[in-house]
Amino acid sequence: AVCGHGCKYGECMGPNKCKCFPGFTGKTCNQDLNECGLSPRPCEHRCMNTHGSYKCYCLNGYMLMPDGMCASSRTCAIANCQYGCEEVKGEVQCLCPSSGLQLGPNGRTCIDIDECSSGKAACSYKRRCINTFGSYYCKCQLGYELKYISGHYDCVDVNECVTNTHRCNLHAECLNSEGSFKCRCKQGYRGSGFDCA
């Protein structure tokens, strides 16, 4: 079995046929499956989609049970939590739907943690961090694009001279460099390469 485009979150089962791991979809298993949009819905009250999975949360006044159902709770109603609560050793604690969120100063609402600026994000070389509400993702640095090469996805240099995305002067030549490009005025011309006279 050979999958020319690869199976990002899955395995190759036949010629260009991917079997996706749970929580992923698409021809090359590169898309996150939004379980919250499935029918029947996986959660009784609130559902938050996460990368490759999902989390269930309850409305205020309800407590999340191990089976994903929500049980009415007077203690939760008093706590007035944004995303439901749990009781730990008789104490009520408000919950946040993902590790990328933290309880705000009021102890009831959830605020975003910026993993990119706090240094909690782990993006590999040639990738930059993009913060999202409750999480983050890694994107190729400017001047690089995501390509499937020798069995895995990698950020490879964009040759701006070939793709014609450079801004070199008509009287300049384009020189590709790793992650960027340079412009040099042709013989008989002077300037920055963007302007040649």
VEXDREN-2710 file (C-alpha; in Angstrom, 1 decimal):
% VEXDREN-2710
k/r/px/py/pz
1/ALA/0.0/0.0/0.0
2/VAL/1.5/3.3/-1.1
3/CYS/-0.1/6.7/-0.2
4/GLY/1.6/9.3/-2.3
5/HIS/0.2/12.2/-0.3
6/GLY/0.7/10.4/3.0
7/CYS/-1.7/9.9/5.9
8/LYS/-1.1/12.6/8.5
9/TYR/-3.2/11.3/11.3
10/GLY/-3.9/7.7/10.1
11/GLU/-2.4/4.8/8.3
12/CYS/-2.1/3.7/4.6
13/MET/-4.5/0.8/3.9
14/GLY/-4.4/0.6/0.1
15/PRO/-3.3/2.6/-2.9
16/ASN/-3.9/6.2/-1.8
17/LYS/-6.5/5.0/0.8
18/CYS/-6.1/6.3/4.4
19/LYS/-7.7/4.9/7.5
20/CYS/-7.9/7.8/9.9
21/PHE/-7.2/7.6/13.6
22/PRO/-10.3/8.4/15.8
23/GLY/-11.0/12.2/15.7
24/PHE/-9.6/12.8/12.3
25/THR/-11.1/12.9/8.7
26/GLY/-10.2/13.8/5.1
27/LYS/-8.6/12.0/2.2
28/THR/-5.1/12.3/3.9
29/CYS/-6.5/12.3/7.5
30/ASN/-5.2/15.8/7.9
31/GLN/-8.5/17.4/9.1
32/ASP/-9.8/17.4/12.7
33/LEU/-13.2/15.8/13.0
34/ASN/-15.7/18.0/14.8
35/GLU/-17.4/15.5/17.0
36/CYS/-19.7/18.2/18.4
37/GLY/-21.4/18.3/15.0
38/LEU/-22.1/14.6/14.9
39/SER/-25.6/13.1/15.3
40/PRO/-26.4/11.9/17.9
41/ARG/-24.5/14.6/19.8
42/PRO/-21.8/13.1/22.1
43/CYS/-22.6/15.5/25.0
44/GLU/-25.9/16.1/26.8
45/HIS/-25.3/19.9/27.3
46/ARG/-22.2/21.6/25.9
47/CYS/-19.6/20.2/23.6
48/MET/-16.2/21.7/22.9
49/ASN/-14.2/20.4/19.9
50/THR/-10.5/19.8/20.5
51/HIS/-7.7/18.7/18.2
52/GLY/-8.5/15.0/17.5
53/SER/-11.1/14.8/20.3
54/TYR/-13.8/16.7/22.2
55/LYS/-14.8/17.5/25.8
56/CYS/-18.3/17.6/27.4
57/TYR/-19.4/20.4/29.7
58/CYS/-22.6/21.1/31.6
59/LEU/-24.8/24.2/31.9
60/ASN/-24.7/26.1/35.1
61/GLY/-26.3/24.2/38.0
62/TYR/-25.3/20.8/36.6
63/MET/-22.4/18.5/37.3
64/LEU/-20.6/16.4/34.6
65/MET/-20.9/12.7/35.3
66/PRO/-18.3/10.1/34.1
67/ASP/-20.5/9.0/31.2
68/GLY/-20.8/12.5/29.8
69/MET/-24.3/13.1/31.1
70/CYS/-25.2/16.1/33.3
71/ALA/-26.8/15.7/36.7
72/SER/-28.6/18.5/38.4
73/SER/-26.6/19.9/41.4
74/ARG/-27.7/22.6/43.8
75/THR/-24.1/23.2/44.8
76/CYS/-23.2/23.9/41.2
77/ALA/-26.1/26.3/40.8
78/ILE/-24.8/28.3/43.7
79/ALA/-21.2/28.4/42.3
80/ASN/-22.5/30.0/39.0
81/CYS/-19.7/28.5/36.8
82/GLN/-19.4/29.3/33.1
83/TYR/-18.6/25.7/32.1
84/GLY/-20.2/23.6/34.9
85/CYS/-18.4/22.3/37.9
86/GLU/-17.1/19.3/39.8
87/GLU/-17.2/18.4/43.5
88/VAL/-13.8/17.5/45.0
89/LYS/-13.8/16.3/48.6
90/GLY/-17.0/18.2/49.2
91/GLU/-15.7/21.5/47.7
92/VAL/-17.1/22.9/44.5
93/GLN/-14.6/23.8/41.7
94/CYS/-15.5/25.4/38.4
95/LEU/-14.1/23.7/35.3
96/CYS/-12.5/24.9/32.0
97/PRO/-12.9/22.9/28.8
98/SER/-9.2/22.7/27.9
99/SER/-5.7/23.0/29.3
100/GLY/-5.3/26.1/27.2
101/LEU/-7.9/27.9/29.4
102/GLN/-7.6/28.9/33.0
103/LEU/-10.1/30.1/35.6
104/GLY/-10.2/33.8/35.8
105/PRO/-9.8/35.9/39.0
106/ASN/-13.5/35.4/39.8
107/GLY/-13.0/31.6/39.9
108/ARG/-16.1/31.1/37.6
109/THR/-15.2/32.2/34.1
110/CYS/-12.5/30.8/31.8
111/ILE/-9.8/33.0/30.2
112/ASP/-7.4/32.0/27.4
113/ILE/-3.7/31.2/28.1
114/ASP/-1.5/32.5/25.3
115/GLU/0.8/29.5/24.9
116/CYS/2.8/31.4/22.2
117/SER/3.9/34.3/24.4
118/SER/4.1/32.3/27.6
119/GLY/6.6/29.8/26.0
120/LYS/4.3/26.8/26.7
121/ALA/4.0/26.0/23.0
122/ALA/6.3/23.6/21.4
123/CYS/6.7/24.4/17.7
124/SER/9.5/22.8/15.7
125/TYR/12.2/24.7/13.7
126/LYS/10.7/26.6/10.7
127/ARG/7.3/26.8/12.4
128/ARG/5.6/29.7/14.2
129/CYS/3.1/29.6/16.9
130/ILE/-0.5/30.9/16.4
131/ASN/-2.6/31.3/19.5
132/THR/-6.3/30.3/19.5
133/PHE/-8.9/30.4/22.2
134/GLY/-8.1/27.5/24.5
135/SER/-5.2/26.2/22.4
136/TYR/-2.6/27.0/19.7
137/TYR/-1.3/25.5/16.4
138/CYS/2.1/25.6/14.6
139/LYS/2.2/27.1/11.1
140/CYS/5.1/27.2/8.7
141/GLN/7.3/30.4/9.0
142/LEU/6.8/33.0/6.3
143/GLY/8.8/31.9/3.2
144/TYR/8.1/28.2/3.9
145/GLU/5.2/26.0/2.9
146/LEU/3.9/22.6/4.2
147/LYS/4.8/19.7/1.8
148/TYR/4.7/15.9/2.1
149/ILE/8.2/14.7/1.4
150/SER/9.8/11.3/2.0
151/GLY/7.1/10.0/4.3
152/HIS/6.3/13.0/6.5
153/TYR/5.0/16.6/6.4
154/ASP/7.7/19.3/6.6
155/CYS/8.0/23.0/6.1
156/VAL/10.1/23.6/2.9
157/ASP/11.5/26.8/1.4
158/VAL/9.3/28.6/-1.1
159/ASN/11.4/29.5/-4.1
160/GLU/10.0/33.0/-4.7
161/CYS/12.0/33.4/-7.9
162/VAL/10.3/30.3/-9.5
163/THR/6.8/31.0/-8.1
164/ASN/7.1/34.7/-9.2
165/THR/6.1/36.0/-5.8
166/HIS/9.3/38.2/-5.5
167/ARG/9.1/42.0/-5.9
168/CYS/12.4/42.4/-7.8
169/ASN/12.8/45.2/-10.3
170/LEU/12.4/44.4/-14.0
171/HIS/16.1/45.1/-14.4
172/ALA/17.1/42.9/-11.5
173/GLU/17.7/39.2/-11.0
174/CYS/16.0/37.2/-8.2
175/LEU/18.2/35.0/-6.0
176/ASN/16.4/32.5/-3.8
177/SER/17.6/32.0/-0.2
178/GLU/16.4/29.8/2.7
179/GLY/13.0/31.2/3.7
180/SER/13.4/34.4/1.7
181/PHE/15.0/35.9/-1.5
182/LYS/17.3/38.7/-2.6
183/CYS/17.2/41.0/-5.6
184/ARG/20.4/42.2/-7.4
185/CYS/20.4/44.8/-10.2
186/LYS/21.6/43.4/-13.6
187/GLN/24.9/44.6/-15.2
188/GLY/24.7/48.2/-16.2
189/TYR/22.1/49.0/-13.5
190/ARG/22.5/50.3/-9.9
191/GLY/20.2/50.2/-6.9
192/SER/18.7/48.1/-4.2
193/GLY/17.4/45.4/-6.5
194/PHE/13.8/46.6/-5.9
195/ASP/14.7/49.8/-7.6
196/CYS/17.3/49.8/-10.4
197/ALA/18.5/52.7/-12.5
END
